[in-house]
Amino acid sequence: MVWQLHTSARSNMAADTFTDLLRKYLSEKDFNRMMAFTAAMEPARRAVMLKFIAERETQAPAIGSNAPDFRLPRLEGGEPVQLSSFHGKKPVALIFGSYT
């Protein structure tokens, strides 16, 4: 069965193409964990999860490219901070994750 993933970055991506991309860019351990995780899901939930991953990964900046510019509010209030305002001035570390 050819299963299609619909993304805004591409009109259609076959599941086998997406799986090939995952295999190419993930470590063997992470790829196997991803496959085991999604295989245990109900088919409808798996389709939603893989669609989300495909959209996220096909829209992500390429490794080594500049980060997309964005603005965030300051924790203490005041003017928002824009990422591009640091370009050429200070290094910036973007950390995504949970610290709970």
N, C-alpha and C positions, 0 to 999 in steps of 0.2 A: 504494500500500500504506500503510495506517495502522499505524504502529509505536508501541507503547506503552512508556513508561518507568514503572517502578514505583518510587515513593518512599515513605518513611515519612511525609513531610509531606503528601502527597496520595495518594489511592488509585491514580489513573492520570493520566498526562499524555501527550497525544499528541505525537509528535515535532514536528509543525508548530507546536504551541503552544510547546514548549520552544525551537524555533528562533526563533520570534517574540520570545520573552523575551530570548534571546541578542542578537538584532538590536537590540532596544530598549536594552539596558544596556551592550553593548560598543561600542567605537568601530568605525567601518567597517573600519579596518585590522585590529583584533583579531578582529572577526567573520570577515573573509575568511581570516585565518590559521587560525582555529579550524576553519572549514569545509574548508580545504585539508588541514589536518593529519588530521582525522577521515576525510575522503574517501579518503585513501591507506591506511587501515587495512583489515584483513580485516573482513567484516561482524560476526562474533562479537566481535572485539576492540572494534570501534566501538560496539557495543551496550553492552558493559561500561563503556567510557570515558564514553559519554554518560549512562549511568545514574549513574555516580559524580558527574559534573558536576551533573546535575539534583538529586541528593540534597544535594550540598554547597551549591548555590546556593539551593535552596528552604528550607534550614534556616539559612542565614546571617542574622544580624540585619540589619534594614533600615538603610540609610544614615542616620546621625543618631541612631539608638537607642543605648541603653546596651549596653556589651559584656556578655556573659554572665559571671557570677561564676565564678571558678575558683581553685584552690590549686595552687601549684607548690613543689617543694623548693628550698631555697637551695643555691647552688653550694658554699658553704663549710660546709654542714650546719646543724643547728639547726632551729628551728621553720619550717614551711612559710610561704610568703607567700600571702595571699589578695588578689585584685584589689580587692575591695570595701573593704579596709582603707585604700586610698589615696583613696577618694571624698571630694571636698571638701578634701583636704589637699595633694596633689601631682599634677602632671600625669603621666600614664603613657603611654609609647609602646610599642605592641606591634609588633614587627618580625618578620615571617615571611619566611624565605628562606634561601638558602644563601650562605655567604661563602667557599666553597672555590674 
